[in-house]
């Protein structure tokens, strides 16, 4: 019984450390910055209607990529993606 409580305490401590780590808050900050930049990049690329964006986490960074589709040409998506990387 004591070992079970010790193990639960250890797991809880590890989860708390992961959730409260600085990396989590930096990812949140990156995500917010990209979300605020996205409408400007869409406008600069001439995207005026609805669009799709894939949001992924690569090697410690948040990446958002405009996807070509209905109303968004390959060229517009490429221009918007270049803007997001700038």
Jmol script that loads the backbone (N, CA, C; Angstrom):
load data "model"
ATOM      1  N   UNK A   1       0.826  -1.188   0.000  1.00  0.00           N
ATOM      2  CA  UNK A   1       0.000   0.000   0.000  1.00  0.00           C
ATOM      3  C   UNK A   1       0.876   1.260   0.000  1.00  0.00           C
ATOM      4  N   UNK A   2       1.933   1.296   0.779  1.00  0.00           N
ATOM      5  CA  UNK A   2       2.813   2.450   0.849  1.00  0.00           C
ATOM      6  C   UNK A   2       3.525   2.666  -0.479  1.00  0.00           C
ATOM      7  N   UNK A   3       3.968   1.575  -1.113  1.00  0.00           N
ATOM      8  CA  UNK A   3       4.641   1.684  -2.409  1.00  0.00           C
ATOM      9  C   UNK A   3       3.708   2.284  -3.457  1.00  0.00           C
ATOM     10  N   UNK A   4       2.437   1.899  -3.421  1.00  0.00           N
ATOM     11  CA  UNK A   4       1.461   2.407  -4.378  1.00  0.00           C
ATOM     12  C   UNK A   4       1.336   3.935  -4.245  1.00  0.00           C
ATOM     13  N   UNK A   5       1.238   4.434  -3.044  1.00  0.00           N
ATOM     14  CA  UNK A   5       1.130   5.874  -2.823  1.00  0.00           C
ATOM     15  C   UNK A   5       2.406   6.599  -3.235  1.00  0.00           C
ATOM     16  N   UNK A   6       3.562   5.957  -2.964  1.00  0.00           N
ATOM     17  CA  UNK A   6       4.833   6.536  -3.374  1.00  0.00           C
ATOM     18  C   UNK A   6       4.902   6.653  -4.897  1.00  0.00           C
ATOM     19  N   UNK A   7       4.498   5.590  -5.589  1.00  0.00           N
ATOM     20  CA  UNK A   7       4.510   5.585  -7.058  1.00  0.00           C
ATOM     21  C   UNK A   7       3.559   6.652  -7.606  1.00  0.00           C
ATOM     22  N   UNK A   8       2.386   6.772  -7.024  1.00  0.00           N
ATOM     23  CA  UNK A   8       1.426   7.794  -7.465  1.00  0.00           C
ATOM     24  C   UNK A   8       1.985   9.194  -7.249  1.00  0.00           C
ATOM     25  N   UNK A   9       2.649   9.394  -6.127  1.00  0.00           N
ATOM     26  CA  UNK A   9       3.262  10.692  -5.847  1.00  0.00           C
ATOM     27  C   UNK A   9       4.367  11.011  -6.832  1.00  0.00           C
ATOM     28  N   UNK A  10       5.146  10.017  -7.188  1.00  0.00           N
ATOM     29  CA  UNK A  10       6.223  10.190  -8.154  1.00  0.00           C
ATOM     30  C   UNK A  10       5.676  10.554  -9.530  1.00  0.00           C
ATOM     31  N   UNK A  11       4.640   9.846  -9.969  1.00  0.00           N
ATOM     32  CA  UNK A  11       4.017  10.126 -11.264  1.00  0.00           C
ATOM     33  C   UNK A  11       3.410  11.527 -11.269  1.00  0.00           C
ATOM     34  N   UNK A  12       2.718  11.883 -10.200  1.00  0.00           N
ATOM     35  CA  UNK A  12       2.102  13.209 -10.104  1.00  0.00           C
ATOM     36  C   UNK A  12       3.156  14.304 -10.153  1.00  0.00           C
ATOM     37  N   UNK A  13       4.269  14.103  -9.474  1.00  0.00           N
ATOM     38  CA  UNK A  13       5.348  15.095  -9.484  1.00  0.00           C
ATOM     39  C   UNK A  13       5.945  15.251 -10.869  1.00  0.00           C
ATOM     40  N   UNK A  14       6.118  14.138 -11.569  1.00  0.00           N
ATOM     41  CA  UNK A  14       6.680  14.187 -12.920  1.00  0.00           C
ATOM     42  C   UNK A  14       5.745  14.918 -13.872  1.00  0.00           C
ATOM     43  N   UNK A  15       4.453  14.640 -13.783  1.00  0.00           N
ATOM     44  CA  UNK A  15       3.486  15.326 -14.645  1.00  0.00           C
ATOM     45  C   UNK A  15       3.436  16.820 -14.350  1.00  0.00           C
ATOM     46  N   UNK A  16       3.485  17.175 -13.091  1.00  0.00           N
ATOM     47  CA  UNK A  16       3.473  18.587 -12.710  1.00  0.00           C
ATOM     48  C   UNK A  16       4.700  19.298 -13.272  1.00  0.00           C
ATOM     49  N   UNK A  17       5.849  18.645 -13.198  1.00  0.00           N
ATOM     50  CA  UNK A  17       7.075  19.255 -13.719  1.00  0.00           C
ATOM     51  C   UNK A  17       6.981  19.453 -15.227  1.00  0.00           C
ATOM     52  N   UNK A  18       6.416  18.490 -15.941  1.00  0.00           N
ATOM     53  CA  UNK A  18       6.287  18.615 -17.402  1.00  0.00           C
ATOM     54  C   UNK A  18       5.343  19.742 -17.782  1.00  0.00           C
ATOM     55  N   UNK A  19       4.204  19.801 -17.110  1.00  0.00           N
ATOM     56  CA  UNK A  19       3.198  20.801 -17.450  1.00  0.00           C
ATOM     57  C   UNK A  19       3.670  22.206 -17.118  1.00  0.00           C
ATOM     58  N   UNK A  20       4.418  22.361 -16.037  1.00  0.00           N
ATOM     59  CA  UNK A  20       4.829  23.698 -15.618  1.00  0.00           C
ATOM     60  C   UNK A  20       6.200  24.092 -16.156  1.00  0.00           C
ATOM     61  N   UNK A  21       6.766  23.283 -17.048  1.00  0.00           N
ATOM     62  CA  UNK A  21       8.093  23.613 -17.575  1.00  0.00           C
ATOM     63  C   UNK A  21       8.023  24.836 -18.471  1.00  0.00           C
ATOM     64  N   UNK A  22       9.141  25.496 -18.653  1.00  0.00           N
ATOM     65  CA  UNK A  22       9.208  26.684 -19.494  1.00  0.00           C
ATOM     66  C   UNK A  22       8.889  26.395 -20.941  1.00  0.00           C
ATOM     67  N   UNK A  23       9.178  25.183 -21.420  1.00  0.00           N
ATOM     68  CA  UNK A  23       8.928  24.851 -22.820  1.00  0.00           C
ATOM     69  C   UNK A  23       7.448  24.969 -23.146  1.00  0.00           C
ATOM     70  N   UNK A  24       6.607  24.536 -22.237  1.00  0.00           N
ATOM     71  CA  UNK A  24       5.165  24.607 -22.443  1.00  0.00           C
ATOM     72  C   UNK A  24       4.714  26.046 -22.639  1.00  0.00           C
ATOM     73  N   UNK A  25       5.222  26.962 -21.840  1.00  0.00           N
ATOM     74  CA  UNK A  25       4.822  28.355 -21.964  1.00  0.00           C
ATOM     75  C   UNK A  25       5.412  28.994 -23.219  1.00  0.00           C
ATOM     76  N   UNK A  26       6.603  28.557 -23.636  1.00  0.00           N
ATOM     77  CA  UNK A  26       7.169  29.124 -24.857  1.00  0.00           C
ATOM     78  C   UNK A  26       6.393  28.649 -26.083  1.00  0.00           C
ATOM     79  N   UNK A  27       5.930  27.404 -26.066  1.00  0.00           N
ATOM     80  CA  UNK A  27       5.100  26.901 -27.168  1.00  0.00           C
ATOM     81  C   UNK A  27       3.810  27.693 -27.232  1.00  0.00           C
ATOM     82  N   UNK A  28       3.215  27.964 -26.086  1.00  0.00           N
ATOM     83  CA  UNK A  28       1.990  28.751 -26.037  1.00  0.00           C
ATOM     84  C   UNK A  28       2.229  30.153 -26.592  1.00  0.00           C
ATOM     85  N   UNK A  29       3.348  30.751 -26.263  1.00  0.00           N
ATOM     86  CA  UNK A  29       3.683  32.087 -26.770  1.00  0.00           C
ATOM     87  C   UNK A  29       3.885  32.062 -28.282  1.00  0.00           C
ATOM     88  N   UNK A  30       4.588  31.028 -28.775  1.00  0.00           N
ATOM     89  CA  UNK A  30       4.790  30.901 -30.227  1.00  0.00           C
ATOM     90  C   UNK A  30       3.458  30.753 -30.941  1.00  0.00           C
ATOM     91  N   UNK A  31       2.594  29.923 -30.381  1.00  0.00           N
ATOM     92  CA  UNK A  31       1.294  29.669 -30.994  1.00  0.00           C
ATOM     93  C   UNK A  31       0.479  30.960 -31.074  1.00  0.00           C
ATOM     94  N   UNK A  32       0.473  31.729 -30.003  1.00  0.00           N
ATOM     95  CA  UNK A  32      -0.260  32.996 -29.990  1.00  0.00           C
ATOM     96  C   UNK A  32       0.319  33.978 -31.008  1.00  0.00           C
ATOM     97  N   UNK A  33       1.636  34.043 -31.107  1.00  0.00           N
ATOM     98  CA  UNK A  33       2.276  34.947 -32.067  1.00  0.00           C
ATOM     99  C   UNK A  33       1.928  34.555 -33.504  1.00  0.00           C
ATOM    100  N   UNK A  34       1.962  33.261 -33.799  1.00  0.00           N
ATOM    101  CA  UNK A  34       1.621  32.801 -35.148  1.00  0.00           C
ATOM    102  C   UNK A  34       0.153  33.070 -35.468  1.00  0.00           C
ATOM    103  N   UNK A  35      -0.716  32.866 -34.495  1.00  0.00           N
ATOM    104  CA  UNK A  35      -2.140  33.132 -34.724  1.00  0.00           C
ATOM    105  C   UNK A  35      -2.403  34.597 -35.017  1.00  0.00           C
ATOM    106  N   UNK A  36      -1.659  35.483 -34.391  1.00  0.00           N
ATOM    107  CA  UNK A  36      -1.865  36.908 -34.657  1.00  0.00           C
ATOM    108  C   UNK A  36      -1.252  37.314 -35.998  1.00  0.00           C
ATOM    109  N   UNK A  37      -0.236  36.599 -36.443  1.00  0.00           N
ATOM    110  CA  UNK A  37       0.433  36.899 -37.716  1.00  0.00           C
ATOM    111  C   UNK A  37      -0.322  36.329 -38.919  1.00  0.00           C
ATOM    112  N   UNK A  38      -1.045  35.245 -38.702  1.00  0.00           N
ATOM    113  CA  UNK A  38      -1.713  34.525 -39.786  1.00  0.00           C
ATOM    114  C   UNK A  38      -2.640  35.395 -40.644  1.00  0.00           C
ATOM    115  N   UNK A  39      -3.542  36.208 -40.074  1.00  0.00           N
ATOM    116  CA  UNK A  39      -4.427  37.023 -40.921  1.00  0.00           C
ATOM    117  C   UNK A  39      -3.660  38.018 -41.801  1.00  0.00           C
ATOM    118  N   UNK A  40      -2.571  38.574 -41.274  1.00  0.00           N
ATOM    119  CA  UNK A  40      -1.754  39.507 -42.056  1.00  0.00           C
ATOM    120  C   UNK A  40      -1.115  38.798 -43.247  1.00  0.00           C
ATOM    121  N   UNK A  41      -0.620  37.587 -43.022  1.00  0.00           N
ATOM    122  CA  UNK A  41       0.024  36.826 -44.097  1.00  0.00           C
ATOM    123  C   UNK A  41      -0.998  36.384 -45.145  1.00  0.00           C
ATOM    124  N   UNK A  42      -2.184  36.026 -44.703  1.00  0.00           N
ATOM    125  CA  UNK A  42      -3.242  35.652 -45.652  1.00  0.00           C
ATOM    126  C   UNK A  42      -3.583  36.842 -46.542  1.00  0.00           C
ATOM    127  N   UNK A  43      -3.729  38.001 -45.947  1.00  0.00           N
ATOM    128  CA  UNK A  43      -4.056  39.212 -46.700  1.00  0.00           C
ATOM    129  C   UNK A  43      -2.940  39.562 -47.677  1.00  0.00           C
ATOM    130  N   UNK A  44      -1.686  39.475 -47.215  1.00  0.00           N
ATOM    131  CA  UNK A  44      -0.541  39.799 -48.070  1.00  0.00           C
ATOM    132  C   UNK A  44      -0.444  38.848 -49.266  1.00  0.00           C
ATOM    133  N   UNK A  45      -0.939  37.621 -49.096  1.00  0.00           N
ATOM    134  CA  UNK A  45      -0.892  36.628 -50.176  1.00  0.00           C
ATOM    135  C   UNK A  45      -2.113  36.715 -51.081  1.00  0.00           C
ATOM    136  N   UNK A  46      -3.032  37.618 -50.761  1.00  0.00           N
ATOM    137  CA  UNK A  46      -4.232  37.773 -51.581  1.00  0.00           C
ATOM    138  C   UNK A  46      -5.323  36.765 -51.273  1.00  0.00           C
ATOM    139  N   UNK A  47      -5.239  36.137 -50.133  1.00  0.00           N
ATOM    140  CA  UNK A  47      -6.275  35.182 -49.716  1.00  0.00           C
ATOM    141  C   UNK A  47      -7.384  35.975 -49.049  1.00  0.00           C
ATOM    142  N   UNK A  48      -8.568  35.946 -49.647  1.00  0.00           N
ATOM    143  CA  UNK A  48      -9.672  36.765 -49.140  1.00  0.00           C
ATOM    144  C   UNK A  48     -10.797  35.949 -48.518  1.00  0.00           C
ATOM    145  N   UNK A  49     -10.823  34.678 -48.790  1.00  0.00           N
ATOM    146  CA  UNK A  49     -11.890  33.825 -48.262  1.00  0.00           C
ATOM    147  C   UNK A  49     -11.370  32.868 -47.219  1.00  0.00           C
ATOM    148  N   UNK A  50     -12.147  31.840 -46.933  1.00  0.00           N
ATOM    149  CA  UNK A  50     -11.714  30.838 -45.955  1.00  0.00           C
ATOM    150  C   UNK A  50     -10.454  30.109 -46.414  1.00  0.00           C
ATOM    151  N   UNK A  51      -9.664  29.673 -45.472  1.00  0.00           N
ATOM    152  CA  UNK A  51      -8.438  28.937 -45.780  1.00  0.00           C
ATOM    153  C   UNK A  51      -8.171  27.924 -44.670  1.00  0.00           C
ATOM    154  N   UNK A  52      -7.327  26.955 -44.987  1.00  0.00           N
ATOM    155  CA  UNK A  52      -6.944  25.925 -44.016  1.00  0.00           C
ATOM    156  C   UNK A  52      -5.482  26.108 -43.636  1.00  0.00           C
ATOM    157  N   UNK A  53      -5.204  25.931 -42.358  1.00  0.00           N
ATOM    158  CA  UNK A  53      -3.838  26.022 -41.854  1.00  0.00           C
ATOM    159  C   UNK A  53      -3.572  24.780 -40.999  1.00  0.00           C
ATOM    160  N   UNK A  54      -2.456  24.130 -41.254  1.00  0.00           N
ATOM    161  CA  UNK A  54      -2.032  23.003 -40.421  1.00  0.00           C
ATOM    162  C   UNK A  54      -1.081  23.546 -39.356  1.00  0.00           C
ATOM    163  N   UNK A  55      -1.334  23.201 -38.114  1.00  0.00           N
ATOM    164  CA  UNK A  55      -0.472  23.618 -37.010  1.00  0.00           C
ATOM    165  C   UNK A  55       0.211  22.371 -36.462  1.00  0.00           C
ATOM    166  N   UNK A  56       1.546  22.404 -36.432  1.00  0.00           N
ATOM    167  CA  UNK A  56       2.313  21.253 -35.978  1.00  0.00           C
ATOM    168  C   UNK A  56       3.438  21.714 -35.067  1.00  0.00           C
ATOM    169  N   UNK A  57       3.992  20.758 -34.365  1.00  0.00           N
ATOM    170  CA  UNK A  57       5.091  21.015 -33.433  1.00  0.00           C
ATOM    171  C   UNK A  57       6.303  20.245 -33.935  1.00  0.00           C
ATOM    172  N   UNK A  58       7.343  20.969 -34.362  1.00  0.00           N
ATOM    173  CA  UNK A  58       8.558  20.364 -34.892  1.00  0.00           C
ATOM    174  C   UNK A  58       9.772  20.827 -34.106  1.00  0.00           C
ATOM    175  N   UNK A  59      10.504  19.891 -33.560  1.00  0.00           N
ATOM    176  CA  UNK A  59      11.785  20.185 -32.923  1.00  0.00           C
ATOM    177  C   UNK A  59      11.777  21.361 -31.973  1.00  0.00           C
ATOM    178  N   UNK A  60      10.751  21.488 -31.180  1.00  0.00           N
ATOM    179  CA  UNK A  60      10.701  22.555 -30.198  1.00  0.00           C
ATOM    180  C   UNK A  60      10.052  23.834 -30.679  1.00  0.00           C
ATOM    181  N   UNK A  61       9.516  23.836 -31.887  1.00  0.00           N
ATOM    182  CA  UNK A  61       8.876  25.040 -32.422  1.00  0.00           C
ATOM    183  C   UNK A  61       7.491  24.721 -32.978  1.00  0.00           C
ATOM    184  N   UNK A  62       6.614  25.684 -32.869  1.00  0.00           N
ATOM    185  CA  UNK A  62       5.286  25.572 -33.455  1.00  0.00           C
ATOM    186  C   UNK A  62       5.363  26.082 -34.884  1.00  0.00           C
ATOM    187  N   UNK A  63       4.770  25.336 -35.821  1.00  0.00           N
ATOM    188  CA  UNK A  63       4.788  25.702 -37.235  1.00  0.00           C
ATOM    189  C   UNK A  63       3.354  25.709 -37.750  1.00  0.00           C
ATOM    190  N   UNK A  64       2.972  26.763 -38.436  1.00  0.00           N
ATOM    191  CA  UNK A  64       1.665  26.827 -39.086  1.00  0.00           C
ATOM    192  C   UNK A  64       1.890  26.960 -40.583  1.00  0.00           C
ATOM    193  N   UNK A  65       1.181  26.126 -41.353  1.00  0.00           N
ATOM    194  CA  UNK A  65       1.372  26.072 -42.790  1.00  0.00           C
ATOM    195  C   UNK A  65       0.032  26.263 -43.490  1.00  0.00           C
ATOM    196  N   UNK A  66      -0.028  27.249 -44.381  1.00  0.00           N
ATOM    197  CA  UNK A  66      -1.216  27.440 -45.213  1.00  0.00           C
ATOM    198  C   UNK A  66      -1.285  26.293 -46.211  1.00  0.00           C
ATOM    199  N   UNK A  67      -2.467  25.751 -46.398  1.00  0.00           N
ATOM    200  CA  UNK A  67      -2.654  24.644 -47.322  1.00  0.00           C
ATOM    201  C   UNK A  67      -3.460  25.105 -48.537  1.00  0.00           C
ATOM    202  N   UNK A  68      -3.000  24.769 -49.741  1.00  0.00           N
ATOM    203  CA  UNK A  68      -3.785  25.103 -50.928  1.00  0.00           C
ATOM    204  C   UNK A  68      -5.087  24.306 -50.917  1.00  0.00           C
ATOM    205  N   UNK A  69      -6.101  24.885 -51.474  1.00  0.00           N
ATOM    206  CA  UNK A  69      -7.408  24.220 -51.512  1.00  0.00           C
ATOM    207  C   UNK A  69      -8.419  25.138 -52.158  1.00  0.00           C
ATOM    208  N   UNK A  70      -9.696  24.890 -51.903  1.00  0.00           N
ATOM    209  CA  UNK A  70     -10.729  25.750 -52.492  1.00  0.00           C
ATOM    210  C   UNK A  70     -10.504  27.220 -52.134  1.00  0.00           C
ATOM    211  N   UNK A  71     -10.309  28.043 -53.146  1.00  0.00           N
ATOM    212  CA  UNK A  71     -10.114  29.476 -52.933  1.00  0.00           C
ATOM    213  C   UNK A  71      -8.691  29.879 -52.589  1.00  0.00           C
ATOM    214  N   UNK A  72      -7.767  28.909 -52.475  1.00  0.00           N
ATOM    215  CA  UNK A  72      -6.365  29.218 -52.155  1.00  0.00           C
ATOM    216  C   UNK A  72      -5.475  28.457 -53.144  1.00  0.00           C
ATOM    217  N   UNK A  73      -4.794  29.213 -54.007  1.00  0.00           N
ATOM    218  CA  UNK A  73      -3.922  28.585 -55.001  1.00  0.00           C
ATOM    219  C   UNK A  73      -2.601  28.155 -54.361  1.00  0.00           C
ATOM    220  N   UNK A  74      -1.853  27.347 -55.094  1.00  0.00           N
ATOM    221  CA  UNK A  74      -0.516  26.936 -54.638  1.00  0.00           C
ATOM    222  C   UNK A  74       0.361  28.161 -54.414  1.00  0.00           C
ATOM    223  N   UNK A  75       0.279  29.119 -55.346  1.00  0.00           N
ATOM    224  CA  UNK A  75       1.110  30.332 -55.258  1.00  0.00           C
ATOM    225  C   UNK A  75       0.732  31.167 -54.027  1.00  0.00           C
ATOM    226  N   UNK A  76      -0.561  31.286 -53.753  1.00  0.00           N
ATOM    227  CA  UNK A  76      -0.992  32.044 -52.580  1.00  0.00           C
ATOM    228  C   UNK A  76      -0.536  31.365 -51.297  1.00  0.00           C
ATOM    229  N   UNK A  77      -0.666  30.045 -51.246  1.00  0.00           N
ATOM    230  CA  UNK A  77      -0.236  29.303 -50.054  1.00  0.00           C
ATOM    231  C   UNK A  77       1.273  29.466 -49.855  1.00  0.00           C
ATOM    232  N   UNK A  78       2.030  29.381 -50.935  1.00  0.00           N
ATOM    233  CA  UNK A  78       3.488  29.548 -50.830  1.00  0.00           C
ATOM    234  C   UNK A  78       3.855  30.941 -50.350  1.00  0.00           C
ATOM    235  N   UNK A  79       3.169  31.953 -50.852  1.00  0.00           N
ATOM    236  CA  UNK A  79       3.456  33.337 -50.442  1.00  0.00           C
ATOM    237  C   UNK A  79       3.089  33.544 -48.956  1.00  0.00           C
ATOM    238  N   UNK A  80       1.955  32.999 -48.542  1.00  0.00           N
ATOM    239  CA  UNK A  80       1.550  33.119 -47.143  1.00  0.00           C
ATOM    240  C   UNK A  80       2.516  32.360 -46.233  1.00  0.00           C
ATOM    241  N   UNK A  81       2.982  31.202 -46.669  1.00  0.00           N
ATOM    242  CA  UNK A  81       3.933  30.430 -45.868  1.00  0.00           C
ATOM    243  C   UNK A  81       5.276  31.138 -45.738  1.00  0.00           C
ATOM    244  N   UNK A  82       5.702  31.785 -46.801  1.00  0.00           N
ATOM    245  CA  UNK A  82       6.942  32.565 -46.747  1.00  0.00           C
ATOM    246  C   UNK A  82       6.800  33.701 -45.743  1.00  0.00           C
ATOM    247  N   UNK A  83       5.639  34.330 -45.740  1.00  0.00           N
ATOM    248  CA  UNK A  83       5.359  35.417 -44.790  1.00  0.00           C
ATOM    249  C   UNK A  83       5.387  34.890 -43.353  1.00  0.00           C
ATOM    250  N   UNK A  84       4.832  33.700 -43.117  1.00  0.00           N
ATOM    251  CA  UNK A  84       4.803  33.143 -41.767  1.00  0.00           C
ATOM    252  C   UNK A  84       6.210  32.831 -41.265  1.00  0.00           C
ATOM    253  N   UNK A  85       7.114  32.485 -42.169  1.00  0.00           N
ATOM    254  CA  UNK A  85       8.495  32.153 -41.782  1.00  0.00           C
ATOM    255  C   UNK A  85       9.340  33.389 -41.549  1.00  0.00           C
ATOM    256  N   UNK A  86       8.906  34.519 -42.108  1.00  0.00           N
ATOM    257  CA  UNK A  86       9.694  35.761 -42.010  1.00  0.00           C
ATOM    258  C   UNK A  86       9.646  36.345 -40.623  1.00  0.00           C
TER     259      UNK A  86
END
end "model"
wireframe off; spacefill off
backbone 0.3
color backbone group
